[in-house]
Amino acid sequence: MNATYLSQHQGMWCQNDEGWINSKTKGLIVVGRSDDTLKQNSERFGATDVYFAIHGMEEIMDYICVSQNRGDGECRAVLFVMLKDGYEFTPKLKEKIASTIYKELWEYCVPQVILSVPDIPYNLNNKRMERIVREIVATNRIPEVNNIKNPECLKYFCDIPELLNYVKK
């Protein structure tokens, strides 16, 4: 925690979110929540950046992007996509998704893992449940969740070899 939040400015907590101070009102505007921050290749970016890049792709119905942390401090972004009816998740489509993110953002924002799932979890307020998916990716267990619209979909984020093998390295 010290290295992450307290090393940039001596004795001050630095969340590394961007913010502005309104010169008239002295109000503070903070852009980006740390919950949504992904870290990969020592670069930080938001899940919403990835969402923006792929939002217009005709094949994709929905998506959720989370970070996966390894015990040695390494992190990577994992993108799950839900395809529209009539589309199949192929290596060619996976490359198209990666290429689209690369073109819209930059190479460090392309998730190291891109997978297809049949459904994306939402809470009762219609927000993607990134924290829950991140927890499942980290533990390979489904936590107790009360405010979810579609709890049956959480099983799709368990027992994925590409994710299990990363933790074991």
LOFINU-147711 format. One line per 4 residues: number of its first residue (from 1); their letters; for each residue z, y, x of N, C-alpha, C, O. Coordinates in nm, 3 decimals. Example, Ala and Ser with C-alpha at 12.3 -4.5 7.8 and 13.67 -1.06 7.14 Angstrom:
2
1	as	0.780 -0.569 1.319 0.780 -0.450 1.230 0.780 -0.330 1.320 0.846 -0.332 1.424; 0.708 -0.225 1.285 0.714 -0.106 1.367 0.787 0.003 1.290 0.804 0.114 1.341
This chain:
169
1	mnat	0.000 -0.119 0.083 0.000 0.000 0.000 0.000 0.126 0.087 -0.071 0.222 0.057; 0.078 0.126 0.195 0.080 0.243 0.283 -0.058 0.274 0.337 -0.101 0.389 0.337; -0.129 0.170 0.384 -0.262 0.192 0.441 -0.360 0.242 0.335 -0.447 0.324 0.365; -0.346 0.193 0.215 -0.441 0.229 0.109 -0.416 0.369 0.053 -0.511 0.445 0.036
5	ylsq	-0.292 0.403 0.025 -0.265 0.526 -0.050 -0.191 0.635 0.028 -0.197 0.751 -0.012; -0.123 0.601 0.136 -0.040 0.701 0.203 -0.088 0.739 0.343 -0.027 0.823 0.407; -0.196 0.680 0.391 -0.239 0.705 0.528 -0.331 0.826 0.543 -0.339 0.883 0.652; -0.401 0.865 0.439 -0.499 0.972 0.450 -0.434 1.109 0.469 -0.481 1.189 0.550
9	hqgm	-0.327 1.136 0.397 -0.256 1.264 0.406 -0.107 1.232 0.425 -0.044 1.175 0.335; -0.053 1.267 0.538 0.086 1.234 0.574 0.184 1.271 0.462 0.195 1.387 0.422; 0.257 1.169 0.413 0.360 1.191 0.314 0.311 1.219 0.173 0.391 1.252 0.085; 0.181 1.206 0.150 0.127 1.234 0.017 0.051 1.112 -0.034 -0.021 1.046 0.040
13	wcqn	0.068 1.084 -0.160 -0.004 0.975 -0.226 -0.148 1.021 -0.248 -0.171 1.128 -0.306; -0.245 0.943 -0.203 -0.386 0.976 -0.222 -0.455 0.860 -0.291 -0.474 0.754 -0.232; -0.491 0.879 -0.416 -0.552 0.775 -0.498 -0.700 0.758 -0.468 -0.760 0.657 -0.503; -0.758 0.858 -0.403 -0.900 0.860 -0.368 -0.991 0.877 -0.489 -1.111 0.848 -0.480
17	degw	-0.937 0.923 -0.600 -1.021 0.960 -0.713 -1.065 1.104 -0.689 -0.999 1.180 -0.618; -1.176 1.140 -0.748 -1.225 1.276 -0.732 -1.164 1.362 -0.841 -1.144 1.316 -0.953; -1.133 1.487 -0.808 -1.075 1.576 -0.907 -1.106 1.721 -0.876 -1.145 1.756 -0.764; -1.088 1.806 -0.976 -1.109 1.949 -0.960 -0.992 2.023 -1.023 -0.930 1.975 -1.118
21	insk	-0.964 2.141 -0.967 -0.863 2.229 -1.025 -0.938 2.347 -1.087 -1.017 2.414 -1.021; -0.911 2.371 -1.215 -0.970 2.484 -1.284 -0.901 2.610 -1.234 -0.780 2.625 -1.248; -0.978 2.702 -1.176 -0.919 2.822 -1.115 -0.852 2.914 -1.216 -0.759 2.987 -1.182; -0.897 2.912 -1.341 -0.838 2.999 -1.443 -0.712 2.938 -1.503 -0.608 3.004 -1.511
25	tkgl	-0.721 2.811 -1.544 -0.608 2.749 -1.614 -0.514 2.674 -1.521 -0.402 2.640 -1.559; -0.559 2.649 -1.399 -0.486 2.568 -1.300 -0.470 2.424 -1.348 -0.389 2.348 -1.295; -0.549 2.387 -1.449 -0.549 2.249 -1.497 -0.625 2.159 -1.400 -0.713 2.204 -1.327; -0.590 2.033 -1.401 -0.650 1.936 -1.311 -0.739 1.840 -1.390 -0.697 1.786 -1.492
29	ivvg	-0.859 1.819 -1.342 -0.951 1.723 -1.401 -0.970 1.611 -1.300 -1.018 1.636 -1.189; -0.933 1.490 -1.337 -0.948 1.375 -1.248 -1.063 1.290 -1.300 -1.068 1.257 -1.418; -1.155 1.256 -1.212 -1.272 1.177 -1.249 -1.256 1.039 -1.188 -1.243 1.026 -1.067; -1.258 0.939 -1.270 -1.247 0.801 -1.222 -1.104 0.751 -1.225 -1.012 0.818 -1.178
33	rsdd	-1.087 0.633 -1.281 -0.955 0.570 -1.285 -0.949 0.464 -1.177 -1.048 0.395 -1.153; -0.836 0.451 -1.113 -0.824 0.352 -1.006 -0.840 0.210 -1.059 -0.881 0.121 -0.984; -0.808 0.186 -1.186 -0.825 0.053 -1.246 -0.970 0.008 -1.240 -0.999 -0.111 -1.225; -1.061 0.104 -1.251 -1.202 0.072 -1.257 -1.270 0.076 -1.121 -1.390 0.052 -1.110
37	tlkq	-1.194 0.106 -1.016 -1.252 0.118 -0.884 -1.279 -0.018 -0.824 -1.191 -0.105 -0.819; -1.402 -0.036 -0.778 -1.442 -0.158 -0.710 -1.451 -0.126 -0.561 -1.487 -0.015 -0.523; -1.418 -0.223 -0.479 -1.429 -0.203 -0.335 -1.507 -0.321 -0.279 -1.474 -0.437 -0.303; -1.610 -0.288 -0.203 -1.695 -0.391 -0.144 -1.755 -0.332 -0.017 -1.801 -0.217 -0.018
41	nser	-1.756 -0.406 0.090 -1.808 -0.356 0.218 -1.740 -0.225 0.257 -1.804 -0.135 0.312; -1.611 -0.214 0.228 -1.530 -0.095 0.257 -1.576 0.029 0.181 -1.535 0.140 0.214; -1.659 0.013 0.082 -1.706 0.124 -0.001 -1.641 0.114 -0.139 -1.621 0.005 -0.191; -1.610 0.230 -0.196 -1.552 0.234 -0.330 -1.654 0.289 -0.429 -1.726 0.385 -0.400
45	fgat	-1.659 0.226 -0.544 -1.746 0.274 -0.651 -1.689 0.224 -0.782 -1.601 0.138 -0.783; -1.737 0.276 -0.891 -1.683 0.240 -1.022 -1.769 0.141 -1.096 -1.891 0.134 -1.077; -1.705 0.063 -1.180 -1.779 -0.030 -1.265 -1.878 0.047 -1.352 -1.986 -0.002 -1.381; -1.840 0.168 -1.392 -1.930 0.247 -1.477 -2.058 0.285 -1.403 -2.162 0.303 -1.466
49	dvyf	-2.051 0.296 -1.270 -2.173 0.322 -1.193 -2.271 0.206 -1.211 -2.390 0.226 -1.234; -2.218 0.084 -1.199 -2.301 -0.036 -1.215 -2.354 -0.042 -1.358 -2.471 -0.073 -1.380; -2.267 -0.012 -1.456 -2.309 -0.015 -1.596 -2.423 0.083 -1.620 -2.520 0.051 -1.690; -2.411 0.201 -1.563 -2.516 0.303 -1.578 -2.649 0.251 -1.524 -2.754 0.272 -1.584
53	aihg	-2.644 0.184 -1.410 -2.766 0.137 -1.344 -2.840 0.032 -1.426 -2.963 0.031 -1.429; -2.767 -0.057 -1.493 -2.832 -0.170 -1.562 -2.841 -0.152 -1.713 -2.897 -0.237 -1.783; -2.787 -0.044 -1.763 -2.779 -0.023 -1.909 -2.914 -0.034 -1.978 -2.922 -0.084 -2.090; -3.019 0.012 -1.916 -3.149 0.013 -1.980 -3.233 -0.112 -1.961 -3.347 -0.118 -2.007
57	meei	-3.179 -0.212 -1.894 -3.257 -0.334 -1.870 -3.277 -0.410 -2.001 -3.181 -0.438 -2.072; -3.401 -0.442 -2.030 -3.434 -0.505 -2.159 -3.372 -0.643 -2.175 -3.350 -0.686 -2.289; -3.343 -0.713 -2.067 -3.291 -0.850 -2.075 -3.141 -0.856 -2.104 -3.090 -0.957 -2.152; -3.070 -0.747 -2.075 -2.924 -0.750 -2.077 -2.868 -0.692 -2.206 -2.902 -0.580 -2.246
61	mdyi	-2.782 -0.770 -2.271 -2.714 -0.728 -2.393 -2.583 -0.654 -2.359 -2.552 -0.550 -2.417; -2.508 -0.710 -2.263 -2.377 -0.654 -2.228 -2.342 -0.696 -2.086 -2.414 -0.776 -2.025; -2.232 -0.643 -2.034 -2.198 -0.665 -1.894 -2.053 -0.627 -1.870 -1.994 -0.549 -1.945; -1.997 -0.682 -1.763 -1.864 -0.643 -1.718 -1.859 -0.668 -1.568 -1.904 -0.773 -1.521
65	cvsq	-1.805 -0.573 -1.494 -1.802 -0.581 -1.348 -1.658 -0.562 -1.302 -1.591 -0.467 -1.342; -1.612 -0.652 -1.216 -1.474 -0.647 -1.166 -1.474 -0.674 -1.016 -1.573 -0.721 -0.960; -1.362 -0.643 -0.954 -1.347 -0.675 -0.812 -1.277 -0.809 -0.798 -1.197 -0.849 -0.883; -1.307 -0.876 -0.689 -1.239 -1.000 -0.654 -1.182 -0.981 -0.514 -1.255 -0.956 -0.418
69	nrgd	-1.051 -0.993 -0.504 -0.983 -0.974 -0.377 -0.951 -1.107 -0.313 -0.919 -1.205 -0.381; -0.962 -1.109 -0.182 -0.927 -1.229 -0.106 -0.799 -1.199 -0.029 -0.771 -1.083 0.001; -0.723 -1.301 0.003 -0.595 -1.284 0.070 -0.601 -1.210 0.203 -0.501 -1.152 0.245; -0.715 -1.211 0.269 -0.727 -1.145 0.399 -0.767 -0.998 0.388 -0.797 -0.935 0.489
73	gecr	-0.766 -0.944 0.267 -0.799 -0.803 0.248 -0.943 -0.776 0.211 -0.977 -0.664 0.172; -1.028 -0.876 0.221 -1.168 -0.858 0.182 -1.179 -0.851 0.029 -1.103 -0.916 -0.043; -1.274 -0.772 -0.018 -1.299 -0.757 -0.161 -1.449 -0.761 -0.185 -1.529 -0.730 -0.096; -1.485 -0.799 -0.305 -1.625 -0.794 -0.344 -1.634 -0.766 -0.493 -1.539 -0.790 -0.568
77	avlf	-1.748 -0.715 -0.535 -1.772 -0.690 -0.676 -1.840 -0.811 -0.737 -1.926 -0.874 -0.676; -1.799 -0.843 -0.861 -1.857 -0.954 -0.936 -1.906 -0.897 -1.069 -1.829 -0.839 -1.145; -2.034 -0.916 -1.096 -2.095 -0.868 -1.219 -2.127 -0.986 -1.309 -2.195 -1.080 -1.268; -2.078 -0.981 -1.432 -2.110 -1.080 -1.534 -2.203 -1.013 -1.635 -2.175 -0.903 -1.682
81	vmlk	-2.313 -1.079 -1.666 -2.406 -1.024 -1.764 -2.421 -1.120 -1.881 -2.420 -1.242 -1.864; -2.436 -1.062 -1.999 -2.466 -1.138 -2.120 -2.609 -1.103 -2.158 -2.641 -0.986 -2.181; -2.694 -1.202 -2.164 -2.835 -1.178 -2.188 -2.868 -1.173 -2.337 -2.799 -1.233 -2.420; -2.972 -1.100 -2.369 -3.023 -1.098 -2.506 -3.088 -1.232 -2.536 -3.131 -1.304 -2.445
85	dgye	-3.096 -1.264 -2.664 -3.164 -1.387 -2.706 -3.306 -1.388 -2.652 -3.375 -1.286 -2.651; -3.348 -1.505 -2.607 -3.484 -1.521 -2.557 -3.499 -1.503 -2.407 -3.607 -1.525 -2.353; -3.391 -1.462 -2.340 -3.396 -1.444 -2.195 -3.312 -1.551 -2.126 -3.212 -1.597 -2.180; -3.355 -1.589 -2.007 -3.286 -1.693 -1.930 -3.244 -1.634 -1.796 -3.318 -1.557 -1.735
89	ftpk	-3.124 -1.670 -1.752 -3.073 -1.621 -1.623 -3.136 -1.705 -1.511 -3.098 -1.820 -1.490; -3.230 -1.646 -1.442 -3.302 -1.714 -1.335 -3.279 -1.639 -1.204 -3.231 -1.526 -1.205; -3.313 -1.701 -1.091 -3.304 -1.628 -0.964 -3.388 -1.499 -0.966 -3.349 -1.399 -0.906; -3.501 -1.502 -1.034 -3.587 -1.384 -1.043 -3.517 -1.271 -1.120 -3.523 -1.155 -1.080
93	lkek	-3.451 -1.306 -1.231 -3.378 -1.204 -1.308 -3.259 -1.153 -1.228 -3.230 -1.033 -1.230; -3.190 -1.241 -1.160 -3.077 -1.201 -1.077 -3.123 -1.100 -0.971 -3.055 -0.999 -0.947; -3.235 -1.126 -0.909 -3.291 -1.034 -0.809 -3.332 -0.902 -0.874 -3.315 -0.796 -0.814; -3.385 -0.907 -0.996 -3.423 -0.785 -1.067 -3.300 -0.699 -1.096 -3.305 -0.576 -1.082
97	iast	-3.190 -0.763 -1.135 -3.065 -0.690 -1.161 -3.017 -0.623 -1.032 -2.984 -0.505 -1.032; -3.014 -0.700 -0.923 -2.970 -0.646 -0.794 -3.060 -0.531 -0.749 -3.012 -0.429 -0.701; -3.189 -0.548 -0.765 -3.286 -0.446 -0.725 -3.270 -0.319 -0.808 -3.281 -0.208 -0.755; -3.243 -0.335 -0.936 -3.223 -0.219 -1.024 -3.100 -0.141 -0.982 -3.104 -0.018 -0.975
101	iyke	-2.992 -0.210 -0.952 -2.869 -0.143 -0.907 -2.895 -0.072 -0.774 -2.853 0.042 -0.755; -2.964 -0.139 -0.684 -2.997 -0.081 -0.553 -3.077 0.048 -0.570 -3.047 0.147 -0.504; -3.177 0.046 -0.656 -3.262 0.163 -0.677 -3.186 0.278 -0.744 -3.202 0.394 -0.706; -3.104 0.245 -0.844 -3.032 0.349 -0.919 -2.913 0.406 -0.840 -2.881 0.524 -0.853
105	lwey	-2.849 0.322 -0.760 -2.730 0.364 -0.686 -2.760 0.357 -0.536 -2.826 0.445 -0.481; -2.710 0.252 -0.472 -2.742 0.226 -0.332 -2.697 0.087 -0.297 -2.629 0.022 -0.377; -2.735 0.039 -0.179 -2.717 -0.102 -0.145 -2.572 -0.149 -0.152 -2.548 -0.264 -0.188; -2.477 -0.066 -0.119 -2.337 -0.108 -0.117 -2.279 -0.126 -0.257 -2.170 -0.182 -0.273
109	cvpq	-2.350 -0.079 -0.358 -2.303 -0.093 -0.496 -2.358 -0.218 -0.565 -2.322 -0.245 -0.680; -2.443 -0.292 -0.499 -2.497 -0.415 -0.558 -2.389 -0.523 -0.549 -2.352 -0.562 -0.438; -2.338 -0.571 -0.662 -2.233 -0.674 -0.657 -2.278 -0.795 -0.577 -2.392 -0.840 -0.588; -2.187 -0.848 -0.496 -2.219 -0.965 -0.415 -2.240 -1.088 -0.501 -2.310 -1.181 -0.460
113	vils	-2.180 -1.089 -0.620 -2.196 -1.202 -0.711 -2.244 -1.148 -0.846 -2.186 -1.056 -0.902; -2.352 -1.207 -0.896 -2.404 -1.173 -1.029 -2.417 -1.304 -1.106 -2.488 -1.395 -1.064; -2.347 -1.313 -1.219 -2.342 -1.436 -1.298 -2.371 -1.406 -1.445 -2.355 -1.293 -1.491; -2.413 -1.508 -1.516 -2.438 -1.495 -1.659 -2.325 -1.560 -1.737 -2.278 -1.668 -1.702
117	vpdi	-2.282 -1.494 -1.845 -2.182 -1.550 -1.937 -2.232 -1.529 -2.079 -2.310 -1.436 -2.105; -2.188 -1.614 -2.173 -2.236 -1.601 -2.311 -2.169 -1.490 -2.393 -2.216 -1.457 -2.502; -2.059 -1.432 -2.342 -1.989 -1.330 -2.418 -1.903 -1.247 -2.323 -1.866 -1.294 -2.215; -1.873 -1.124 -2.363 -1.792 -1.030 -2.285 -1.669 -0.995 -2.369 -1.682 -0.963 -2.486
121	pynl	-1.548 -1.001 -2.310 -1.427 -0.972 -2.388 -1.407 -0.822 -2.415 -1.426 -0.738 -2.328; -1.368 -0.793 -2.538 -1.337 -0.657 -2.581 -1.199 -0.654 -2.646 -1.157 -0.751 -2.709; -1.130 -0.541 -2.629 -1.002 -0.526 -2.698 -1.027 -0.471 -2.838 -1.141 -0.447 -2.878; -0.920 -0.451 -2.912 -0.931 -0.406 -3.050 -0.985 -0.264 -3.063 -1.029 -0.223 -3.170
125	nnkr	-0.982 -0.189 -2.951 -1.036 -0.052 -2.950 -1.180 -0.048 -2.899 -1.233 0.059 -2.869; -1.242 -0.165 -2.889 -1.382 -0.176 -2.843 -1.403 -0.138 -2.697 -1.507 -0.082 -2.663; -1.306 -0.166 -2.612 -1.321 -0.141 -2.469 -1.331 -0.275 -2.397 -1.261 -0.370 -2.430; -1.418 -0.279 -2.297 -1.429 -0.400 -2.216 -1.295 -0.428 -2.149 -1.227 -0.336 -2.104
129	meri	-1.259 -0.554 -2.143 -1.128 -0.593 -2.088 -1.142 -0.630 -1.940 -1.126 -0.746 -1.902; -1.171 -0.528 -1.858 -1.192 -0.550 -1.715 -1.067 -0.604 -1.647 -1.076 -0.695 -1.564; -0.952 -0.549 -1.681 -0.829 -0.594 -1.615 -0.804 -0.742 -1.639 -0.763 -0.813 -1.548; -0.829 -0.789 -1.760 -0.808 -0.930 -1.793 -0.907 -1.018 -1.718 -0.870 -1.122 -1.663
133	vrei	-1.033 -0.977 -1.715 -1.134 -1.055 -1.643 -1.100 -1.058 -1.494 -1.112 -1.162 -1.429; -1.058 -0.944 -1.439 -1.018 -0.938 -1.297 -0.903 -1.035 -1.270 -0.902 -1.102 -1.167; -0.808 -1.041 -1.362 -0.694 -1.133 -1.345 -0.741 -1.279 -1.351 -0.694 -1.361 -1.273; -0.830 -1.310 -1.442 -0.883 -1.447 -1.451 -0.958 -1.483 -1.324 -0.942 -1.593 -1.271
137	vatn	-1.040 -1.392 -1.275 -1.116 -1.415 -1.152 -1.019 -1.439 -1.035 -1.047 -1.522 -0.948; -0.908 -1.367 -1.033 -0.811 -1.380 -0.924 -0.729 -1.509 -0.931 -0.697 -1.567 -0.828; -0.696 -1.553 -1.051 -0.602 -1.665 -1.066 -0.665 -1.793 -1.120 -0.607 -1.901 -1.109; -0.783 -1.781 -1.179 -0.849 -1.891 -1.248 -0.766 -1.942 -1.366 -0.775 -2.059 -1.404
141	ripe	-0.686 -1.853 -1.423 -0.606 -1.885 -1.542 -0.623 -1.776 -1.645 -0.640 -1.658 -1.612; -0.618 -1.815 -1.770 -0.629 -1.718 -1.879 -0.488 -1.667 -1.911 -0.401 -1.746 -1.948; -0.466 -1.536 -1.897 -0.334 -1.481 -1.928 -0.314 -1.468 -2.079 -0.409 -1.478 -2.156; -0.192 -1.447 -2.118 -0.164 -1.423 -2.259 -0.212 -1.282 -2.294 -0.174 -1.184 -2.229
145	vnni	-0.296 -1.274 -2.394 -0.354 -1.146 -2.434 -0.341 -1.133 -2.585 -0.377 -1.225 -2.660; -0.290 -1.020 -2.630 -0.268 -1.000 -2.773 -0.374 -0.915 -2.840 -0.404 -0.934 -2.958; -0.430 -0.821 -2.768 -0.518 -0.722 -2.831 -0.665 -0.748 -2.802 -0.739 -0.656 -2.765; -0.709 -0.871 -2.819 -0.847 -0.906 -2.788 -0.922 -0.947 -2.914 -0.869 -1.021 -2.997
149	knpe	-1.044 -0.899 -2.927 -1.127 -0.933 -3.043 -1.180 -1.076 -3.035 -1.188 -1.145 -3.136; -1.216 -1.119 -2.915 -1.286 -1.246 -2.898 -1.222 -1.332 -2.788 -1.282 -1.352 -2.683; -1.100 -1.382 -2.812 -1.028 -1.455 -2.708 -1.099 -1.582 -2.661 -1.078 -1.626 -2.548; -1.182 -1.640 -2.745 -1.251 -1.764 -2.707 -1.343 -1.744 -2.587 -1.376 -1.840 -2.519
153	clky	-1.385 -1.622 -2.561 -1.480 -1.599 -2.451 -1.413 -1.598 -2.313 -1.483 -1.607 -2.212; -1.281 -1.589 -2.307 -1.214 -1.583 -2.177 -1.236 -1.709 -2.094 -1.233 -1.703 -1.971; -1.257 -1.821 -2.159 -1.279 -1.947 -2.086 -1.404 -1.942 -2.000 -1.415 -2.017 -1.902; -1.500 -1.856 -2.034 -1.625 -1.848 -1.958 -1.605 -1.790 -1.818 -1.695 -1.798 -1.734
157	fcdi	-1.488 -1.732 -1.793 -1.463 -1.670 -1.663 -1.379 -1.760 -1.571 -1.342 -1.720 -1.461; -1.350 -1.881 -1.617 -1.271 -1.978 -1.540 -1.361 -2.084 -1.477 -1.473 -2.110 -1.522; -1.308 -2.145 -1.372 -1.371 -2.262 -1.308 -1.514 -2.235 -1.262 -1.602 -2.320 -1.279; -1.538 -2.120 -1.206 -1.670 -2.084 -1.154 -1.669 -2.107 -1.003 -1.598 -2.037 -0.931
161	pell	-1.746 -2.204 -0.954 -1.742 -2.240 -0.812 -1.761 -2.121 -0.717 -1.691 -2.112 -0.616; -1.854 -2.031 -0.747 -1.879 -1.916 -0.659 -1.755 -1.828 -0.643 -1.737 -1.764 -0.540; -1.671 -1.826 -0.746 -1.550 -1.745 -0.740 -1.435 -1.821 -0.677 -1.357 -1.763 -0.600; -1.424 -1.948 -0.707 -1.316 -2.030 -0.650 -1.331 -2.042 -0.499 -1.231 -2.037 -0.427
165	nyvk	-1.452 -2.058 -0.451 -1.476 -2.074 -0.308 -1.444 -1.948 -0.228 -1.406 -1.958 -0.111; -1.458 -1.833 -0.287 -1.429 -1.706 -0.218 -1.281 -1.696 -0.186 -1.243 -1.651 -0.077; -1.198 -1.736 -0.278 -1.054 -1.727 -0.260 -1.007 -1.821 -0.150 -0.911 -1.790 -0.079; -1.074 -1.933 -0.134 -1.032 -2.034 -0.037 -1.066 -1.999 0.106 -1.010 -2.060 0.198
169	k	-1.155 -1.904 0.130 -1.198 -1.872 0.267 -1.084 -1.820 0.350 -1.104 -1.788 0.467
